[in-house]
Amino acid sequence: MRLATMLLATLLPLAATPSLAQSLEQMAGQMIVVGFVGNGVDDKGVAALRAEVAAGDIGGVMYLKTNVASRKAVEAMNAAFREAAPSGLPPFITLDQEGGLVERLDKSVGFKEIPDAAAVAARNTPTEARGIYDAQAQGVADWGFNVNFAPVVDLSINPNNQVIAKYGRAFGKDGAVVALYAAEVIAAHHAAGVLTSLKHFPGHGSSTADSHEGYVDITKTWQESELEPYRELIAGGYDDMVMVGHLIDTNVDPSGMPSSLSRPWIEGVLREKLGFKGVVITDDLEMGAIRDHFSLKETVLNAVRAGVDVLLFSNTAYQRATLGDEVRAILVAEAETDPAFRTRIEESFRRIVALKSRIGAGNAEAQ
């Protein structure tokens, strides 16, 4: 009860969804978040991205460490992205700032670092952890970001896990405990006007491989308990984003499709079983688990048909300024010949606009 009450009290209030008469191209563009080359506002790659944001051709940008040269440079780029955006549709300006080893902003550029999730949970109660995440979230907001791909709600089930346990990214192996810490991360970011994303659905903590490198089959290792944090947080009113990993479980999807491209996982488990109403975003679609097995067109079409709202590309493997244009062209071409696919784009657009209406709307501390 405490968790549900806290989340409902601190959840960003939904503003009225803007009545935006958008073209198919612009609706499709909002579904695309891409990385870029450059670390200064005048860099060619940054200028190209600003133009795409201005035209409504993409819905957001993703930062990696290579894009961070200094606070001044980051603030200037983020201001430029915001100023370029169409009225009512601010760009998602995103990064992974978990704490510990997974962060884009660190002490080398003057950002106050925090410990990883495992260390935070070992030394602090969830209530005590709130202050740590308040400081982190305010810093993220002050630098001009409006989406932090956190918190990690994976369970540290496999101590030899290469992705989660190895880097201390999980708050623990008990789903209810993980949910309590994650709720504090969410509340802290909402108070600072920053959106969040639970990850990595349906659970990367029991895996024995790394989806950055290739296929990760969790059929024999995944446990139902890995859904508990999602169940708790969604029941408590959480509806920002859920990031879906590239994980295969043939018990749930006999086709062997990775969860990020799997309708049984996204529509069946996340939407229907757990009741998630918010935005579904993929993990980076350039990871080996995807790029080594699917063409760009196959990736985009499978993801959207599975129920994905936002397609995330780090633009590190493809690394070309035209990537957003290529993805949008695939979406539009399919929608023009398949009414059901166009309906999917319209559904995603509505969810994205509703979420973007909350950007920057920081909450007063719940009493």
Secondary structure, DSSP 8 states (H G I E B T S, - for coil): -HHHHHHHHHS------------HHHHHHTTEEEE-S-SSTTSHHHHHHHHHHHHTS-SEEE--GGG-S-HHHHHHHHHHHHHHS-TT---EEEE---BTTB-SS-GGGT------HHHHHHH--HHHHHHHHHHHHHHHHHTT--EE---B------TT-TTTGGGT-SS-S-HHHHHHHHHHHHHHHHHTT-EEEEEEET--TT-SS-TTTS-EE-TTT--GGGGHHHHHHHHTT--SEEEE--EE-TTT-TT---GGG-HIIIIIIIIIIT---SEEEES-TTSHHHHTTS-HHHHHHHHHHHT-SBEEE-SSSS--TTHHHHHHHHHHHHHHH-HHHHHHHHHHHHHHHHHHTTTT-------
